[in-house]
Amino acid sequence: MGKLVLAAMVTLDGVHQAPGGPQEDTRDGFGQGGWTVPYVDEDFGRFVDDLFDRAGAFLLGRRTYAIFASYWPRITDPANLIASRLNALPKYVASTTLTDPGWAGTTVLDGDLATEVTALKERTDGEVQVHGSGALARTLLALGLVDTVHLSTFPVVLGAGHRLFAEGALPAAFRHSGGRVTAAGVSIQSYDLAGRPEYGSFELPENA
C-alpha cells in the first residue's frame, strides 16, 4: 500500500499561488507569479529529484494538471527525471468537468474522492504524490487522507495571493520527520500527520 504525499511551496506569509511563473495563476488579479524562481538552486533541485524518484503515481487538481499537461509531455529527454516520472507513471486528476485528459496515462477521478483516493493508495506501490493543487490538497487534508507533507518555505513575503492553509482549514497536528535548508534559504521540512492538535496553557496555578 502506498502513502499520500503532499509537496507544497509557500512564501513566508503562506501564499502558494503561481509559484512557477507570471501567467501560471492570475486569479483575483494576482501579478506576482514566479516567486520561487530566484531561489531554485542545486540544493533544491536535489530535493525535487529525490522526491520524484520515490513517486509511484501522481494525483493532481484540475488547474495544476492543466499546467503540467501543457509542458511536461513535450520534455522527452530520458535524463530529465521529473519528465520521465511524470510521463511514464500513472496520473490521476480530480475533476468533475474534465472528460478528455489528453496526457497519456491519465485517469479522471470524478466520483467520491475519499473512496477513490483510498483505493488509489491501496493499489499503489510507493508514493502517491500531490504537487501544488491547493484546493485538492485542502480537501485531502480535511478527509484525513494525507500521510506526509513536504513544505518548502521560500524567503519572500508577497502580501497577497491564495494561501495553502486558508481560514477555516481543518485543525491538524503534524510530527516533524526531517528537513533541510538550501543555500538560497529555502526551508524544506517534512511532516507526518499526527491527528488533531493538543492544547495546553502557560498560565500559572492560582496558588503559585
C-alpha positions as CSV (number, residue, x, y, z in Angstrom):
1,M,0.0,0.0,0.0
2,G,1.3,3.4,-0.9
3,K,1.0,6.6,1.0
4,L,-0.3,10.0,0.0
5,V,2.4,12.7,0.0
6,L,1.7,16.4,-0.5
7,A,4.6,18.6,-1.8
8,A,3.8,22.3,-1.5
9,M,5.7,25.5,-1.9
10,V,4.7,28.6,0.1
11,T,6.0,32.1,0.9
12,L,6.8,33.2,4.5
13,D,3.2,34.6,4.6
14,G,1.7,31.4,3.4
15,V,1.0,32.2,-0.3
16,H,1.1,29.2,-2.7
17,Q,-0.4,30.8,-5.8
18,A,1.6,30.7,-9.0
19,P,5.0,29.7,-7.8
20,G,6.4,28.9,-11.2
21,G,5.6,31.8,-13.5
22,P,3.7,35.1,-14.0
23,Q,0.9,33.5,-16.1
24,E,0.5,30.3,-14.1
25,D,-2.4,31.6,-12.0
26,T,-3.6,35.1,-12.2
27,R,-6.9,34.7,-10.3
28,D,-8.1,37.7,-8.4
29,G,-5.6,39.9,-10.2
30,F,-2.5,38.2,-8.8
31,G,0.5,39.6,-10.5
32,Q,3.4,38.2,-8.6
33,G,3.7,34.7,-10.1
34,G,7.1,33.1,-10.4
35,W,8.3,33.9,-6.9
36,T,10.2,30.6,-6.4
37,V,12.5,31.1,-9.5
38,P,15.2,33.2,-7.9
39,Y,15.7,30.7,-5.1
40,V,15.8,27.4,-7.1
41,D,19.4,26.2,-6.8
42,E,21.2,22.8,-6.9
43,D,20.2,22.1,-3.3
44,F,16.5,22.5,-4.2
45,G,17.0,20.5,-7.4
46,R,18.4,17.6,-5.5
47,F,15.4,17.6,-3.2
48,V,13.0,17.6,-6.1
49,D,14.8,14.8,-7.9
50,D,14.8,12.7,-4.7
51,L,11.1,13.4,-4.3
52,F,10.1,12.4,-7.8
53,D,12.3,9.3,-7.6
54,R,10.1,8.0,-4.9
55,A,6.8,8.5,-6.8
56,G,4.5,5.6,-7.7
57,A,1.7,7.8,-9.1
58,F,0.6,11.4,-9.2
59,L,-2.7,12.9,-8.1
60,L,-3.4,16.5,-9.3
61,G,-6.1,19.1,-9.1
62,R,-7.7,20.3,-12.3
63,R,-5.7,23.6,-12.5
64,T,-2.3,22.1,-11.7
65,Y,-2.9,19.2,-14.1
66,A,-3.6,21.7,-17.0
67,I,-0.3,23.4,-16.2
68,F,1.7,20.2,-16.1
69,A,0.0,18.7,-19.2
70,S,0.8,21.8,-21.3
71,Y,4.6,21.4,-20.5
72,W,5.9,18.0,-19.4
73,P,4.8,15.8,-22.3
74,R,7.0,17.9,-24.5
75,I,10.1,17.1,-22.5
76,T,11.4,13.8,-23.9
77,D,15.0,13.8,-22.6
78,P,15.3,10.5,-20.7
79,A,17.9,12.2,-18.4
80,N,15.2,14.5,-17.1
81,L,14.0,12.6,-14.1
82,I,10.9,14.8,-13.5
83,A,9.7,14.4,-17.0
84,S,10.5,10.7,-17.1
85,R,8.4,10.1,-14.0
86,L,5.5,12.3,-14.9
87,N,5.2,10.9,-18.4
88,A,5.7,7.2,-17.5
89,L,3.8,6.8,-14.2
90,P,0.0,6.8,-13.7
91,K,-1.5,10.2,-13.3
92,Y,-4.9,10.9,-11.7
93,V,-6.7,14.2,-11.9
94,A,-9.6,15.1,-9.6
95,S,-12.3,16.8,-11.7
96,T,-16.0,16.6,-12.4
97,T,-15.7,18.6,-15.7
98,L,-12.6,17.1,-17.5
99,T,-13.7,14.4,-19.9
100,D,-10.7,14.0,-22.2
101,P,-7.4,14.5,-20.3
102,G,-5.2,14.0,-23.4
103,W,-2.0,13.3,-21.4
104,A,-1.2,9.5,-21.8
105,G,-1.6,7.5,-18.6
106,T,-4.2,9.8,-17.0
107,T,-7.3,8.7,-15.2
108,V,-10.0,11.2,-14.2
109,L,-11.4,10.8,-10.7
110,D,-14.9,12.2,-10.8
111,G,-16.7,10.1,-8.1
112,D,-16.5,10.2,-4.3
113,L,-13.0,11.5,-3.7
114,A,-12.5,9.8,-0.3
115,T,-13.4,6.4,-1.8
116,E,-11.3,6.8,-4.9
117,V,-8.2,8.1,-3.3
118,T,-8.3,5.4,-0.6
119,A,-8.5,2.8,-3.3
120,L,-5.7,4.5,-5.2
121,K,-3.4,4.4,-2.2
122,E,-4.2,0.7,-1.6
123,R,-3.2,-0.3,-5.2
124,T,-0.1,1.9,-5.5
125,D,3.5,0.9,-4.6
126,G,5.4,3.9,-3.4
127,E,4.1,7.4,-3.0
128,V,1.0,8.9,-4.5
129,Q,2.3,12.5,-4.8
130,V,0.2,15.6,-4.9
131,H,2.1,18.7,-6.3
132,G,0.6,22.1,-6.0
133,S,-3.2,21.6,-6.3
134,G,-4.1,23.8,-3.3
135,A,-7.9,23.2,-3.3
136,L,-7.4,19.5,-3.7
137,A,-4.7,19.5,-1.0
138,R,-7.0,21.2,1.5
139,T,-9.8,18.7,0.7
140,L,-7.4,15.7,1.1
141,L,-6.2,17.1,4.4
142,A,-9.8,17.6,5.6
143,L,-10.6,14.0,4.7
144,G,-7.5,12.8,6.7
145,L,-6.0,11.1,3.6
146,V,-2.6,12.9,3.6
147,D,0.2,10.9,5.3
148,T,3.1,13.3,4.8
149,V,3.6,17.0,3.9
150,H,6.8,18.3,2.3
151,L,6.6,22.0,2.9
152,S,9.1,24.2,1.1
153,T,9.0,27.8,2.5
154,F,10.7,30.4,0.4
155,P,12.2,33.5,2.0
156,V,9.8,36.0,0.4
157,V,6.7,37.9,1.5
158,L,4.1,38.8,-1.1
159,G,1.3,40.3,1.0
160,A,-1.4,38.9,-1.3
161,G,-2.4,35.7,-3.0
162,H,-4.2,32.4,-2.3
163,R,-2.8,30.6,0.7
164,L,-2.4,26.9,1.2
165,F,-3.8,26.8,4.7
166,A,-6.7,29.3,4.4
167,E,-9.1,30.4,7.0
168,G,-11.4,27.6,8.0
169,A,-8.8,24.8,7.4
170,L,-9.4,21.7,9.5
171,P,-7.2,21.7,12.6
172,A,-4.5,19.1,12.4
173,A,-1.3,18.2,14.2
174,F,1.9,17.0,12.5
175,R,5.1,15.3,13.6
176,H,8.4,16.6,12.1
177,S,10.1,13.9,10.2
178,G,13.1,15.6,8.6
179,G,14.3,18.8,7.0
180,R,17.0,20.9,5.4
181,V,17.7,24.5,4.4
182,T,19.1,25.2,0.9
183,A,22.0,27.5,0.2
184,A,19.4,30.0,-1.1
185,G,17.5,30.0,2.1
186,V,14.5,27.7,1.2
187,S,13.4,25.7,4.3
188,I,12.3,22.3,3.3
189,Q,10.5,20.5,6.1
190,S,8.7,17.2,6.2
191,Y,5.8,16.4,8.5
192,D,3.7,13.3,9.1
193,L,0.1,13.7,10.0
194,A,-0.3,13.0,13.7
195,G,-4.1,13.6,14.3
196,R,-5.7,16.6,15.9
197,P,-4.0,19.3,17.8
198,E,-3.5,19.1,21.5
199,Y,-3.8,22.2,23.7
200,G,-2.4,23.5,27.0
201,S,-1.8,26.6,28.9
202,F,1.2,28.5,30.3
203,E,-0.9,30.2,33.0
204,L,0.5,29.9,36.5
205,P,-1.5,27.9,39.0
206,E,-3.8,30.1,41.2
207,N,-1.8,29.2,44.4
208,A,1.6,29.7,42.9
